[in-house]
């Protein structure tokens, strides 16, 4: 039996983590909002710089696993996807009957996504943006065929609630996919990645966005996220079946896959 991550205990006690600090559940969301409000306009640029462009390949792998159909209707929910980066890829991969709802709790991130969408008129009528909380989705049961969340689940104060909501809004046969940072499992690369994360990324954030603290939090939040086996157990606890994960780039990130049966 997989040991549950400390996040579960924090949730029951009314506290959770914000990077390496312990904060109240209600306090975390406001702090996270401040982080993404600060970096929204240069968020995708920073992703390119921090990952050397690898985030594009990771997101392409996510969409390849989703495989939106080209011949039938497919309604998809992309959570914490405010800038539209994953949603645009899904629409490009799917057919004309593929529609994506982009949900994000941060209005500044959504504003960036809406502005980017204006340059993609071919998506008109198939792409919507909504400001809402992943823990309390404003949708009916069984409303979507697919659910993705890329680099967002670790910022949710109550991960168990977000997973339960993902299960609720998916139709039977619907797929859940989560792209998130993981634990590097290659000798030498782990030490190199650790040094890069804590020494280079905050400085890069300061140079590009004028905000080192937000990127220091993002690095710390990666270290506090459950390892793949523990997170898979949380997904199973939410009611999902056929739960699996795939490590990419030496374990820097993982794609977690599950189905609602």
C-alpha beads as a LAMMPS data file, in Angstrom:
LAMMPS data file: protein, C-alpha beads

261 atoms
260 bonds

1 atom types
1 bond types

-500.0 500.0 xlo xhi
-500.0 500.0 ylo yhi
-500.0 500.0 zlo zhi

Masses

1 110.0

Atoms # bond

1 1 1 0.000 0.000 0.000
2 1 1 1.344 3.416 -0.966
3 1 1 1.926 5.799 1.895
4 1 1 -0.171 8.931 1.586
5 1 1 1.650 12.237 1.119
6 1 1 1.730 14.799 3.909
7 1 1 -0.679 16.974 1.919
8 1 1 -3.554 14.832 3.193
9 1 1 -2.694 15.564 6.806
10 1 1 -2.321 19.272 6.104
11 1 1 -5.745 19.335 4.455
12 1 1 -7.503 17.762 7.446
13 1 1 -5.838 20.214 9.836
14 1 1 -6.755 23.297 7.834
15 1 1 -3.203 24.066 6.717
16 1 1 -1.167 23.329 3.614
17 1 1 2.139 24.388 2.131
18 1 1 3.067 27.436 0.115
19 1 1 6.490 26.512 -1.124
20 1 1 8.462 25.581 1.975
21 1 1 6.158 27.526 4.304
22 1 1 3.070 26.235 6.094
23 1 1 0.021 28.454 5.590
24 1 1 -3.705 28.276 6.166
25 1 1 -5.796 26.646 3.436
26 1 1 -7.593 29.922 2.740
27 1 1 -4.356 31.887 2.660
28 1 1 -2.668 29.756 0.001
29 1 1 -5.077 30.614 -2.798
30 1 1 -4.548 34.342 -2.334
31 1 1 -0.782 33.908 -2.340
32 1 1 -0.912 31.769 -5.495
33 1 1 -3.120 34.358 -7.183
34 1 1 -0.535 37.034 -6.393
35 1 1 2.208 34.883 -7.942
36 1 1 0.423 34.404 -11.245
37 1 1 -0.878 37.964 -11.359
38 1 1 2.734 39.084 -11.170
39 1 1 4.064 36.814 -13.932
40 1 1 1.040 36.430 -16.266
41 1 1 2.224 38.550 -19.193
42 1 1 5.559 36.733 -19.432
43 1 1 4.513 33.322 -18.147
44 1 1 4.902 31.463 -21.457
45 1 1 8.179 33.235 -22.237
46 1 1 9.537 32.168 -18.860
47 1 1 8.430 28.584 -19.541
48 1 1 10.525 28.647 -22.717
49 1 1 13.546 30.081 -20.930
50 1 1 13.340 27.859 -17.839
51 1 1 12.865 24.612 -19.747
52 1 1 14.940 25.417 -22.829
53 1 1 11.743 24.972 -24.822
54 1 1 11.145 21.461 -23.466
55 1 1 7.741 22.434 -22.065
56 1 1 6.499 22.487 -25.669
57 1 1 7.480 18.851 -26.179
58 1 1 5.959 17.880 -22.821
59 1 1 2.646 19.537 -23.731
60 1 1 2.703 17.912 -27.159
61 1 1 3.136 14.539 -25.436
62 1 1 0.149 15.342 -23.214
63 1 1 -2.075 16.132 -26.214
64 1 1 -0.825 13.048 -28.073
65 1 1 -1.979 10.919 -25.150
66 1 1 -5.353 12.681 -25.127
67 1 1 -5.868 12.054 -28.853
68 1 1 -8.932 14.263 -29.375
69 1 1 -11.046 12.721 -32.142
70 1 1 -11.272 14.349 -35.547
71 1 1 -14.572 12.813 -36.649
72 1 1 -16.900 13.244 -33.670
73 1 1 -17.831 15.806 -31.035
74 1 1 -15.423 16.111 -28.132
75 1 1 -15.923 18.526 -25.243
76 1 1 -12.805 19.143 -23.214
77 1 1 -11.930 21.013 -20.007
78 1 1 -8.419 22.425 -19.559
79 1 1 -7.928 23.537 -15.949
80 1 1 -5.320 26.090 -14.848
81 1 1 -4.755 26.746 -18.531
82 1 1 -5.320 30.492 -18.577
83 1 1 -2.873 31.445 -21.335
84 1 1 -4.421 28.894 -23.692
85 1 1 -1.190 27.091 -24.498
86 1 1 -2.571 23.570 -24.009
87 1 1 -6.048 24.422 -25.285
88 1 1 -4.723 25.674 -28.621
89 1 1 -2.795 22.426 -29.072
90 1 1 -5.909 20.353 -28.360
91 1 1 -7.948 22.325 -30.890
92 1 1 -5.199 21.949 -33.484
93 1 1 -5.107 18.183 -32.887
94 1 1 -8.868 17.632 -32.829
95 1 1 -11.506 18.018 -35.481
96 1 1 -13.931 20.858 -36.053
97 1 1 -16.297 19.344 -33.475
98 1 1 -13.681 19.573 -30.721
99 1 1 -14.468 22.332 -28.207
100 1 1 -12.323 23.397 -25.256
101 1 1 -13.286 25.215 -22.084
102 1 1 -10.265 26.909 -20.500
103 1 1 -10.680 27.378 -16.757
104 1 1 -8.381 29.355 -14.502
105 1 1 -8.844 31.016 -11.122
106 1 1 -6.584 33.891 -12.141
107 1 1 -8.146 36.599 -14.297
108 1 1 -4.784 37.977 -15.426
109 1 1 -3.787 34.627 -16.904
110 1 1 -7.163 34.367 -18.654
111 1 1 -6.750 37.840 -20.094
112 1 1 -3.499 36.731 -21.729
113 1 1 -5.280 33.678 -23.139
114 1 1 -8.158 35.702 -24.555
115 1 1 -5.726 38.117 -26.212
116 1 1 -3.833 35.209 -27.766
117 1 1 -7.082 33.637 -28.956
118 1 1 -7.921 36.769 -30.937
119 1 1 -5.066 35.841 -33.267
120 1 1 -6.623 32.404 -33.884
121 1 1 -9.999 33.155 -35.549
122 1 1 -10.259 29.518 -36.662
123 1 1 -11.037 28.651 -33.033
124 1 1 -14.080 30.941 -32.865
125 1 1 -17.067 29.148 -31.376
126 1 1 -14.931 26.258 -30.144
127 1 1 -12.980 27.969 -27.368
128 1 1 -14.273 29.511 -24.144
129 1 1 -12.573 30.995 -21.098
130 1 1 -14.035 30.919 -17.606
131 1 1 -12.708 32.214 -14.298
132 1 1 -13.408 29.641 -11.607
133 1 1 -11.870 27.424 -8.937
134 1 1 -10.664 23.891 -9.714
135 1 1 -12.030 22.785 -6.331
136 1 1 -15.605 23.879 -7.158
137 1 1 -16.130 23.571 -10.899
138 1 1 -19.214 25.458 -12.178
139 1 1 -20.339 22.617 -14.461
140 1 1 -22.903 19.845 -14.362
141 1 1 -21.966 16.235 -13.710
142 1 1 -20.629 14.308 -16.719
143 1 1 -20.208 17.450 -18.817
144 1 1 -16.836 16.705 -20.468
145 1 1 -15.105 13.990 -22.468
146 1 1 -11.616 14.980 -21.337
147 1 1 -9.855 16.901 -18.572
148 1 1 -6.288 18.203 -18.575
149 1 1 -4.286 20.204 -16.083
150 1 1 -0.693 21.178 -16.906
151 1 1 1.613 22.520 -14.196
152 1 1 -1.367 23.597 -12.132
153 1 1 -2.390 20.869 -9.701
154 1 1 0.451 21.580 -7.262
155 1 1 -0.857 25.136 -6.810
156 1 1 -4.313 23.957 -5.716
157 1 1 -4.808 24.233 -1.920
158 1 1 -7.001 21.113 -1.702
159 1 1 -5.729 18.696 -4.344
160 1 1 -8.137 15.978 -3.225
161 1 1 -11.122 18.247 -3.901
162 1 1 -9.820 19.203 -7.339
163 1 1 -9.395 15.531 -8.242
164 1 1 -12.904 14.722 -6.995
165 1 1 -14.294 17.560 -9.122
166 1 1 -12.380 16.301 -12.155
167 1 1 -13.996 12.895 -11.686
168 1 1 -17.445 14.422 -11.237
169 1 1 -17.463 16.478 -14.440
170 1 1 -16.094 13.726 -16.676
171 1 1 -18.431 11.437 -18.543
172 1 1 -18.016 7.651 -18.161
173 1 1 -15.142 6.764 -20.462
174 1 1 -13.650 10.236 -20.021
175 1 1 -9.927 10.680 -19.582
176 1 1 -7.992 12.615 -16.964
177 1 1 -4.461 13.754 -17.803
178 1 1 -2.156 15.762 -15.560
179 1 1 1.238 17.110 -16.612
180 1 1 3.270 18.095 -13.577
181 1 1 6.840 18.375 -12.376
182 1 1 8.118 15.215 -10.740
183 1 1 11.255 13.756 -9.138
184 1 1 14.437 13.475 -11.217
185 1 1 15.581 9.859 -11.050
186 1 1 18.919 9.983 -12.876
187 1 1 22.286 10.241 -11.055
188 1 1 24.109 13.531 -11.659
189 1 1 21.080 15.011 -13.422
190 1 1 19.277 15.252 -10.070
191 1 1 22.051 17.349 -8.498
192 1 1 22.396 19.493 -11.618
193 1 1 18.651 20.081 -11.765
194 1 1 18.530 20.976 -8.076
195 1 1 21.289 23.560 -8.459
196 1 1 19.698 25.014 -11.588
197 1 1 16.247 25.227 -9.982
198 1 1 17.256 27.095 -6.848
199 1 1 20.084 29.235 -8.192
200 1 1 19.207 30.053 -11.798
201 1 1 15.407 30.093 -12.074
202 1 1 14.745 32.795 -9.414
203 1 1 17.438 35.002 -10.965
204 1 1 15.952 34.436 -14.398
205 1 1 12.543 35.366 -13.008
206 1 1 13.982 38.584 -11.634
207 1 1 15.539 39.502 -14.986
208 1 1 12.506 38.679 -17.145
209 1 1 9.544 39.499 -14.912
210 1 1 11.113 41.569 -12.133
211 1 1 9.924 38.959 -9.631
212 1 1 12.371 36.452 -8.149
213 1 1 10.123 35.504 -5.216
214 1 1 7.341 34.090 -7.404
215 1 1 9.752 31.780 -9.174
216 1 1 11.372 30.792 -5.902
217 1 1 7.899 29.712 -4.754
218 1 1 7.318 27.765 -7.974
219 1 1 10.578 25.869 -7.485
220 1 1 9.755 25.143 -3.847
221 1 1 6.258 23.981 -4.770
222 1 1 7.773 21.390 -7.106
223 1 1 9.787 19.934 -4.231
224 1 1 6.684 19.731 -2.030
225 1 1 4.529 17.956 -4.614
226 1 1 3.891 14.237 -3.983
227 1 1 6.119 11.733 -5.810
228 1 1 4.419 9.887 -8.705
229 1 1 3.295 6.819 -6.738
230 1 1 1.736 8.922 -3.968
231 1 1 -0.028 11.221 -6.430
232 1 1 -1.328 8.184 -8.343
233 1 1 -2.825 6.944 -5.077
234 1 1 -4.600 10.286 -4.634
235 1 1 -6.033 9.982 -8.153
236 1 1 -7.306 6.491 -7.337
237 1 1 -8.859 7.792 -4.116
238 1 1 -10.874 10.247 -6.229
239 1 1 -12.528 7.308 -7.996
240 1 1 -10.440 7.031 -11.152
241 1 1 -9.420 3.707 -12.674
242 1 1 -6.493 2.527 -14.812
243 1 1 -4.221 5.072 -13.176
244 1 1 -0.694 5.269 -14.545
245 1 1 2.142 7.718 -15.001
246 1 1 4.846 8.302 -17.570
247 1 1 8.124 10.007 -16.671
248 1 1 9.690 12.374 -19.194
249 1 1 13.185 13.891 -19.430
250 1 1 14.732 11.833 -16.677
251 1 1 11.803 12.367 -14.336
252 1 1 11.746 16.176 -14.482
253 1 1 8.063 15.914 -15.350
254 1 1 5.431 13.200 -15.355
255 1 1 2.161 12.726 -17.201
256 1 1 -0.458 11.083 -14.992
257 1 1 -3.260 9.299 -16.822
258 1 1 -6.561 7.915 -15.508
259 1 1 -10.046 7.072 -16.722
260 1 1 -13.538 7.462 -15.355
261 1 1 -15.124 4.061 -15.776

Bonds

1 1 1 2
2 1 2 3
3 1 3 4
4 1 4 5
5 1 5 6
6 1 6 7
7 1 7 8
8 1 8 9
9 1 9 10
10 1 10 11
11 1 11 12
12 1 12 13
13 1 13 14
14 1 14 15
15 1 15 16
16 1 16 17
17 1 17 18
18 1 18 19
19 1 19 20
20 1 20 21
21 1 21 22
22 1 22 23
23 1 23 24
24 1 24 25
25 1 25 26
26 1 26 27
27 1 27 28
28 1 28 29
29 1 29 30
30 1 30 31
31 1 31 32
32 1 32 33
33 1 33 34
34 1 34 35
35 1 35 36
36 1 36 37
37 1 37 38
38 1 38 39
39 1 39 40
40 1 40 41
41 1 41 42
42 1 42 43
43 1 43 44
44 1 44 45
45 1 45 46
46 1 46 47
47 1 47 48
48 1 48 49
49 1 49 50
50 1 50 51
51 1 51 52
52 1 52 53
53 1 53 54
54 1 54 55
55 1 55 56
56 1 56 57
57 1 57 58
58 1 58 59
59 1 59 60
60 1 60 61
61 1 61 62
62 1 62 63
63 1 63 64
64 1 64 65
65 1 65 66
66 1 66 67
67 1 67 68
68 1 68 69
69 1 69 70
70 1 70 71
71 1 71 72
72 1 72 73
73 1 73 74
74 1 74 75
75 1 75 76
76 1 76 77
77 1 77 78
78 1 78 79
79 1 79 80
80 1 80 81
81 1 81 82
82 1 82 83
83 1 83 84
84 1 84 85
85 1 85 86
86 1 86 87
87 1 87 88
88 1 88 89
89 1 89 90
90 1 90 91
91 1 91 92
92 1 92 93
93 1 93 94
94 1 94 95
95 1 95 96
96 1 96 97
97 1 97 98
98 1 98 99
99 1 99 100
100 1 100 101
101 1 101 102
102 1 102 103
103 1 103 104
104 1 104 105
105 1 105 106
106 1 106 107
107 1 107 108
108 1 108 109
109 1 109 110
110 1 110 111
111 1 111 112
112 1 112 113
113 1 113 114
114 1 114 115
115 1 115 116
116 1 116 117
117 1 117 118
118 1 118 119
119 1 119 120
120 1 120 121
121 1 121 122
122 1 122 123
123 1 123 124
124 1 124 125
125 1 125 126
126 1 126 127
127 1 127 128
128 1 128 129
129 1 129 130
130 1 130 131
131 1 131 132
132 1 132 133
133 1 133 134
134 1 134 135
135 1 135 136
136 1 136 137
137 1 137 138
138 1 138 139
139 1 139 140
140 1 140 141
141 1 141 142
142 1 142 143
143 1 143 144
144 1 144 145
145 1 145 146
146 1 146 147
147 1 147 148
148 1 148 149
149 1 149 150
150 1 150 151
151 1 151 152
152 1 152 153
153 1 153 154
154 1 154 155
155 1 155 156
156 1 156 157
157 1 157 158
158 1 158 159
159 1 159 160
160 1 160 161
161 1 161 162
162 1 162 163
163 1 163 164
164 1 164 165
165 1 165 166
166 1 166 167
167 1 167 168
168 1 168 169
169 1 169 170
170 1 170 171
171 1 171 172
172 1 172 173
173 1 173 174
174 1 174 175
175 1 175 176
176 1 176 177
177 1 177 178
178 1 178 179
179 1 179 180
180 1 180 181
181 1 181 182
182 1 182 183
183 1 183 184
184 1 184 185
185 1 185 186
186 1 186 187
187 1 187 188
188 1 188 189
189 1 189 190
190 1 190 191
191 1 191 192
192 1 192 193
193 1 193 194
194 1 194 195
195 1 195 196
196 1 196 197
197 1 197 198
198 1 198 199
199 1 199 200
200 1 200 201
201 1 201 202
202 1 202 203
203 1 203 204
204 1 204 205
205 1 205 206
206 1 206 207
207 1 207 208
208 1 208 209
209 1 209 210
210 1 210 211
211 1 211 212
212 1 212 213
213 1 213 214
214 1 214 215
215 1 215 216
216 1 216 217
217 1 217 218
218 1 218 219
219 1 219 220
220 1 220 221
221 1 221 222
222 1 222 223
223 1 223 224
224 1 224 225
225 1 225 226
226 1 226 227
227 1 227 228
228 1 228 229
229 1 229 230
230 1 230 231
231 1 231 232
232 1 232 233
233 1 233 234
234 1 234 235
235 1 235 236
236 1 236 237
237 1 237 238
238 1 238 239
239 1 239 240
240 1 240 241
241 1 241 242
242 1 242 243
243 1 243 244
244 1 244 245
245 1 245 246
246 1 246 247
247 1 247 248
248 1 248 249
249 1 249 250
250 1 250 251
251 1 251 252
252 1 252 253
253 1 253 254
254 1 254 255
255 1 255 256
256 1 256 257
257 1 257 258
258 1 258 259
259 1 259 260
260 1 260 261
